Amino acid sequence: MANIKSQKKRVLITREENASNNSKRTRVKNAVKKYEAAIAENNVELAKTLLPETVSIIDKAAADGIYKDNTASRKVARLSKLLSDLQKA
């Protein structure tokens, strides 16, 4: 660790921020996995209820800077397409 006081503080803050970012990223991944599991089971009703929740989690992560806007948009579009394809089938 550095000897300079401000650098010591930056190291500690960076660790806290990394932990927070990893937690938010994990939350998105878990929500997507839960949604994709509902799609795999062909459970349209559950997928319809999980989609807005999952999109909300992704949007919050994008607002916090975890994902860039295009990445978040791509994830949401991909999830929406899964539901759309399931409903057509």
N, C-alpha and C positions, 0 to 999 in steps of 0.2 A: 504494500500500500504506500501511497505517496506520503511525503513529509509535510506538504503544504496543506494548511487547514482547509482552504476552499476546495482543494482536490479531494481531500478525505470526504468532505460533505457530498461532492458530486458522485463519488463512488457509491456511497450509501444510497443516495437518491436514485441513481441509475439501477441499483439492485431492486429497490422498491418498485420502480416503474416497470422493469422487466417482469417482475412477479405479477403485477397487475395486468400487463399486456398479455402474458401467457395465460392467465386465468380467463380473460375475455376471449382469447382465441380458442381456448378449450371449450368454452361455453358455446361458441358458434359451432364447433365441430360436433359436439354432443347433440345439439339441436338438429343439425343436418342429418346425423346418423339416425336419430329417432324418426325423423320425417321419412328418410329413405327406407327404413324398416317398415313403416306403414305402407309405403308404396310397394315394397317387395311382397307384402302380405295381401296386396290388392284391396286394401281397406280404404275405400274412397272417403268415407265419412271422417275417419280419423285424420287422413291426409288433409282434408279440407279444413279441419280445425287447427292442425299443426302448422299449416302454411303461413297464416298471418303472424303466429308467434315466432316462427323461424325467421321470417322476413324482418320482423321488428328487432330481433336479436342481431341480425346481420347489419341492419341500418344503424343501430346503436354503436356497433363495433366500428363501422365506417365513420360515424360522427366523431368517435374518439380517436380516429387516426390509425386504428389497427389495420384496416384494409383501405386501399385507395377506392375512390368512387366507382371506377370501371370494374374493379374486381368484385366489389359488393354487388353491383348491378348484374354482372355475369353470373354470380352465384344465385341470385334471386331468379333470374331468367331461366337458369338451368332447372331450379326446383319447380318453377311454374310449369315448365314444359313437361316435366315428369308427371305432374298431376293431370295436365291436359291430355297427354298420351294415354294415361290410365283410364280417363273418362271416355275417350274415344273407343277404347278396346272393349 
